[in-house]
Each structure stands twice: as C-alpha cells, then as structure tokens.
Amino acid sequence: MFGLSSDGDGTKWTVWNWLLLGVALLTSAGCSPSSSERPMCYQSLVTESALSAGSGVWQTIAEPLLDAEGVSEEVQLSTGSSDSVVLRVSAPQDAKACVQLHSVSDENGVAWVTPPTLIADYGSYCQSCPQRVSVGVGGGVYVLPSIDPAPTVTGTMRVRAALRDCATFLPYRSAAGRPDRLRIEQLVPPAVNRTSRGEIWIEFVILPGSFLSGDESAFPTPLREAVDQINTILSPGSLAMTPLRIRRTASADPLELKSGDLSAIASLVDSLKSCQHNGERPRSQVLPIVLAGCIRNQSQSLMITSEPEGYVAHIPDGVITEQGPYGVYLSGRTCRENSTPFVLTSGELAKRIAHELGHALGLYHTVESDGTTDQLADTSSDNLMNFRPSVVAGLGSGFTTNQLAVMRRHPLIRWQ
Ligand SMILES: [Zn+2]
C-alpha cells in the first residue's frame, strides 16, 4: 500500500466507518523498566556494538523561499563523485507539511523530474515525470536515479522543491500561516565500497493486534523463517536484511492514518526513539517493521476509508527526518471491534514484508490498479510489487535485476 492505492485482496476488507475516528489516538508506548537498571524495552538479536556502520551525513544545502504556488527557488547542488543523489525535503516551520520534489535536471539539461502537468501528477506521486517522485507527508526522502537504465549523475544538479496541500496534494498556494520556505538537505555518502554486500538493519515491533503478540520466544519462528525467505530473493542483488531487535509494545491499535496526516506513525516512531540503549545503532540506521493490529487509512480527497494489508509512509522511505513518520506497517486484524488476529504462515509474512520493504527501498508497484506500470524495463504484473501481491504465487521469481539495482541505491543499506 502506498498513498491512495491499495495493496492486497480488497475483498477481505470493508470500507467503514467514521465512528471510531478520533477515539483511537496513540498513547505513548514508553519502556517497561525491568528489575535491572536498564530498560528492557526490546530484545536484542545481535550485538549491535560489533556492527560496522559507515553512515552518511546530512548537509543542509539551502532553505529556498517559496513562490505563490508553493514552489521553491532553484537550488544547485554538487554531487561529488557519487553515483546517486539522496535528498531530504522538509518545512522547518511545519513538521507536518507535505512536500515533493518539483523539478530536477542535470548539467546536460536532462530533466530527471519535471513539474506536474497532468491532474494525475498531483496524486501521491508524479505520474508523468521521467523519474517518479512521491509526496512526502511530514518530509520526504528522494533517491535518484530511480529508473534503469539509469542516467549518469553529473557534477551539478538543479533542484526545485514544492509544498503541497496535505488534504489534496495540489499546490499549496499562499495563505496565512503557510510556511515561506523549505529545507533541502543532501546525504553525503560514507566512503565505502558500494559494490560489495549490503545489509538492511531492521527492528520488528509487535503490537497486541498481531498474531505474534502472544509468542514470547526470542525470535518467533514465522518471523525468522520469513526473513530467511526474503533474504533468498535479496541475495541475487547481494543484499540481506538483518534483524537487530524484537520489540513488543502495547500501543497504536488501531493505527489511524490519513493520506496527508501521518501523526499516528510519527507518534509511534517517537516512542521507539525513546527506547535506545547505549552503544546500539541509532534509530536513523534501523528500519522498523511494525506488525500492527488494525490499520485504517482515510483518503482525505476521496473521502474513502480503507484497511490496507500493509503501508509505508513514502516511496522511498526509511531515512528518518527529525520528526518524520517512517517504517513498514503490516495489518494484523480487521478493524472490527474484538476481531481476532490473522494467523499468517511464514510465506505470507515474507510476501507482505518483502512488498513493503520494496516500497521503503524505492520500488513502486509494477502495475497499479489503474494499469499504470513502473519505470523499470524488466518487471511485469507477475511480480511481488504488483499492487495486489496476492495474485503472485509465493514470492514469485523474487525481485528483478532492475528492482535490486534501485534498492541498492538506498542510503539505509550498510556496506561491508
Ligand atoms: Zn504496495
């Protein structure tokens, strides 16, 4: 699931109801102190201090002013010798602002991202852009190039960002209280050999609505098996996911999302940040995979409420902003009161996690419900990233070469 589209088998879900909206705000999860002096709010699966961690550094490039349509002044940035451009856009005056890259071009005059022209470009992502960019709710991360074959990164790039109206994703025109500037940051990558094997560090967060909430084992078997299956399809790209932690917490069910307001996710991420042990990897390097209970998503423009099987805040996702929502969320039950959790096999878990992980690392649906396809030449509807992954048997043939190439550019990946 991403934005206004919907993952999964829709027949399973009902579209209802407004009554509980507003009732189910998140409570702070906090950490339950154990008998020792150190809060044991998660269980470690590895010795994190032993992990190598080359990490990029975010540098603010500019805080350009916005015009009447919410579009920023042009900013020039230098890419150095990097083969990708990783940007973060946010509004320093409004942590909930909705942002998007508006245009990107290289020094040869090649347009990577073009300003929206179709009304469809004002959806959750720009459809007609040479390289897609999605609306970032509460800030957005952009990893370019996002297509294969990829254009060559030139030494200088020209960038405009824009503020979008969170209710409609249309231009946010001048109004009282509207932010007057955006912040554009660039990630300067660590000096590592990016041709080697890459790891994605993850943390599982199990909420009460998940069928695994009663499983007290250090690493529940279905999760362990799912990770093994996902790593099998990541291995052709020399990638692997490495679970660092399992956390069980009592908050965030239902998880109430809105297309332009992800405060519920931001609150959950904040509660995770409050539980950080000395010597362990900072949250900014670890992608949470949340096994939630009910997830309810309200599209503000279409006035539709749905219950997605899975959700990510943004494509790509997974690089935390100061306050921003991020992470992978899987639904664990319907939103009916007292509904019982879905019991998933390791194969079903693997498929759902792999699909959302693909979004988090920059993959769009190979085919959307309206027939729109992604921008990779070697994908088809018979792929894990189909908008309805249930049509694919098992994990299908895994990720394609081009999909793996996109994922390898993501800055969450740690290189060995
Ligand atoms: Zn999806």
Boltz pocket constraint, residues with backbone or C-beta under 6 A from the ligand:
constraints:
  - pocket:
      binder: B
      contacts: [[A, 1], [A, 2], [A, 6], [A, 7], [A, 355], [A, 359], [A, 365], [A, 385], [A, 386], [A, 387]]
      max_distance: 6.0
